[in-house]
Amino acid sequence: MRREDEDGFRDFVRARLASLRTLAYVTCGDWHTAEDAVANALARLYPRWARLERPDLYAQTMVYRAAIDETRRSWRRERSAGDAFPDTAQPDPTDATGERLRVRTALMAVPPKQRAVLYLRYYLGLGVEEAAEVLNCHAGTVKSQTARGLARLRELLLTEAIDLDEQIKEWTDASV
Amino acid sequence: MRVYEVVDLATSDAPPLRTDVEAIVAAGRRRRRNRRLAIGTGVPVAVAVLAATAIAVPIRLSREAAPMPVAPAEAAPALTFPAPSGPFTFTIKPYKAGAYRVATLTAVGAAYQRGPVYKDGRQAVAELVVYRPGAFAPDQLRSPKKVTVAGHPGWTATSSLRHPVLAWEYASGAWATLESVGVPQKDQIAIAAGLVPGPQVPARLPFTVGRVPAGYVPIEATDGSYPGPQLGDTPAITHYGGVLFNNPAPAATGLTEPWNYGIGRTGGFYIAIVPASESNYQLKPGEPRPSSPSCASEALCHWWSRDGQTQIELVGDGKIPDGELIRILRSVQLADLAHPETWPLASDVVK
């Protein structure tokens, strides 16, 4: 690989590593698993780097698939639950930690694909077509999964007395 | 709270990264070097990659490196699998295989019939798909490895969802697949080996639809389940049913996976009848049933039964305008949901 291409890859990894790990974590719910998925995906990306037109979408696609795949591996379930998502919010002396756990519980109760869609669209700001490319599905699927994911998240947060102040992007975009 | 705030808060305790940029670059260089080595020497790529030195964060091994257990050498007694009498007719019996339960198949079309496999709870750990003769194309499987299932030829491969898939020839020229999540390989073989024919049972649907855009035809009906892959929690969210429409009808040959909605050059849509309590778009407490169907977002539209207990969901792929989806929804007539024996045949869904 040419030096300038490798420097470009380094810059890309440096800029995207944290957000890719968060995409993997939101998908699979475990930080260790998420980081493994990202590291493997980026290592596979390296040989293709110079040929990619949209390395950002390609990396997100590979990370998402790797994260989904890692959740299926039985040996992961034997790992210590230290960084794993807890099944229920644990009592904690500080209210801030309690709110974090309640919010995380709600987020992780949304199905994995819907979580990934919400992260891609509302956190990373991807459009419908881009998200469809990352998730390897049709645009209609992205839209329906967005609607379902928002509704589910809103419902879950309401049980914790938290209002989700988010509109479906297609509605807000149409009003502009 | 906005979604990005939810994510920020939920991930605010992220541990420090264990890897860094240089480790990833080094791993990428090794991967590229090993691929070149494999191409130059003829050594299988999977073996060459396994020889790579681990980076700080371990790279998982290829699942194909593990040996595939071989089924008992003796062949199972030959069974006769009758051809379905119609495009939406089931012909496979439910059965048990050790700790697993192959439930009554729930989805059927011109190329195959399929259904969920449970171990416990309502999560389907596998999906069984039984293809009609000539519909499945084993030569198009991705990275297949040869295997034997109770004396019958078979392959292991990976699905487009990156799940393990076991494919086997259950009758002459007729194949079945088992796509699974977390099911040990020996159990996959045991499930496959237990496949048995059953009586001809035509699928029934809890509704009819009076308006379908020109060129669209029903291609798959789900009887007692939600349309789409019969894997995970999805099959259990409705015990009613649905139907997938597409334009044009896809070829019933050359398949390596079932159809799912939106396939084909011109797209498709599905209608599902769902208990309102299982919907992600429920009416708020005290909210009256809307007087007409509406679309929550593009290509996602709903209506409710008169008592508000049942939801009719229509999902498109963005190619059919919402106005047309609304008109389709208006033409849906629900059957008596309490009496499935009175439901219309799936072959008569368009009235």
Interface residues (C-beta under 8 A of the other chain):
Chain A: M1 E6 F9 R10 V13 R14 L17 A18 R21 T22 Y25 V26 W31 E35 D36 A39 N40 L42 A43 R44 L45 Y46 P47 W49 R65 I68 D69 E70 R72 R73 S74 D83 E99 R100 V103 R104 A106 L107 M108 P111 L118 Y119 Y122 Y123 N136 C137 H138 A139 G140 T141 K143 S144 T146 A147 R148 G149 L150 A151 R152 L153 E155 L157 I162 D163 L164 D165 E166 I168 E170 W171
Chain B: M1 R2 V3 Y4 V6 V7 L9 A10 T11 S12 D13 A14 P15 L17 R18 T19 V21 A23 I24 V25 A27 G28 R29 R30 R31 R32 R35 I55 V57 P58 I59 R60 S160 L161 R162 H163 V181 G182 D233 Y261 G262 G267 N280 Y281 Q282 A296 S297 E298 A299 L300 V315 G316 D317 G318 K319
